[in-house]
């Protein structure tokens, strides 16, 4: 009698998970993070900084992190240390306390370490109900640092429509968590709030930022394990499970054939050749809100971070025949994200387009920056154009950005106001009346036709 195939044991499944490519990377990053936080072995100095009327607890500066990486990992180039730190930040292990964009800067920006509970090695795949609870909880806390950003407010409205039937339950969950949070120490609560926000910045990033959790080999492998369920952050699932996943009856495991391996390799090759990571799923509004447009006036960084702001700024520069400056800046930003095998080709393309003699879109560099960039091109890397990019940034900031804020295009967007509520109310009531009259006339006409037939 043939013996039934046996299901892999829990130990084998755990070993398989630990040997996955992503898990190997996570463990290496976690080893670096553990060493960073170890005071006995010369870790990064974590301190509480006094601010105006308040204290900022448990923070480190970006410059301290970069210096530690260079010293302890034998990195000579500061650019490589910043790149490595940005990769660590993109996974959520360290995060800026005052920004939703998870990158590392070599300056006095304050950063905080993520709690091990929220580390990606725990295989988090938070559901939309968890995200709805988190956003709902933020609206209940009357603090400026917890105020929802525009894209978060749009997400909350979208989730409220999607979960209309169970929104009362989600609201109750958020309310209960707020009550628990209020019992905690003020300093502890401030740290936990920032760590939770950073967790969602990884899994529901700002529009235009790469979602590091969506394109994942680990998820491709998980298709072969249908018993595995998503882990909920707050213990709430979108669909109630009929029984515990631990007690699901075992299914016969089919032996993997060569054809299965071939199909899987083909699928992964297609994903690699596409060379495009999925972006955030948040739909960007074509007409930005007034609050969003006002934010562009704070600094040029706010314009460049916002996809709609970048588009408006590019249109303005095109009208002034100086769009090559922004296109060069964006091309250099893209270069920093390129895989190593493509860096040399991309460096040459940027040189030919913007800096070579007789270039089609020549930019205006000072002699010092041009000479330094010419030397860097001989040994191409992701940060070859760092000096030229900084020069162009300062040029746009001091000249083009100021004119953009005074331009008619920006002022028109700034002065756009919503229609008065009473006018909207009158229009809505008129529409309802028109529809009801239309329905009654249609029903009478249908009744007449039935009687005549």
C-alpha angles and dihedrals in degrees: 000000000000115000116238115245113259124229117241113265123247090253092054091047091050091049090050091051092048091052094053115116094244094048091052089054092046092052092051091050091047090052089055092046092050091052091047091056096045108102093187093063096042102272127176110294109254113199146162112248122208113229131178107301091341146056128239107214130209102002137146129194126246090238091056091052093049092049092049092050092050093047100043101034096042094242114161101183114071088207091061091048090052090048092051091046091050091052089052090048092048088061090052100247091124126017141182111254095218104037137062093211109093104218134121122242125194096229142074095298110136119241133182132205118246120242113254089239089069097044113128090234086077086072095238116189100170117199129229091254089061090050091048091052091049095050092043089051091052091056091055094056112079099212128122092224090057096048112128118252118230095261091048091052089051090050091050092052091048093049092047089057092045094049098035093134095051099032092107089059091048090049091051091050091051092046092052092050092050090054090052092047092053090061092060126092114276094239093046091048091052091052094046092048091054093046092050091048090051090050090057091044086063097045099033103026130188114277108274095026120110115253103226092192100057102064099055131149087205090066091052089054091047091066087076090057107058092168091070113098132197118269113236118215094212099029095258124122130196092229121034113241114235089217141357112289088229091065098045107129112255117256123216110263115228116221112250112247132202089256091058091052091048092052092048093049091049091050093050092046090054090052092049094046091051087062094193125117117212113258127220113299093225110119111233118226115240090211108048119218121255091249090053092050091048089056090061087066093060095073142329089256089067090054093048094047093053113074091210091047091051090051093050092046091049091052090051092050090049089055088054093044093240102103091120089079094061093039089054091048091050092046090055090048089053091048090061090061097048121111114255095251090059098043098087093051093046092049090055092047092053091047093052093046101045114012112025118102107276093013115174093232102026117184126210112249129170117245095254094053092043094052093047092048091048089056092046092053089064088065101033121205141148091276098043092117097041095116094044091048092051091050092050091046091055090046093054092043095052098039120013098034093054091051091046091058090051094045123111091238093060094040091051091053090046094052096048107120133188118251114264114273094234090056090049090048092052091048092049094049090047090051091050091049092049092049093048091049090048092051093049092049091048092050092049091050090049091050091050092051092050092050093048091051 
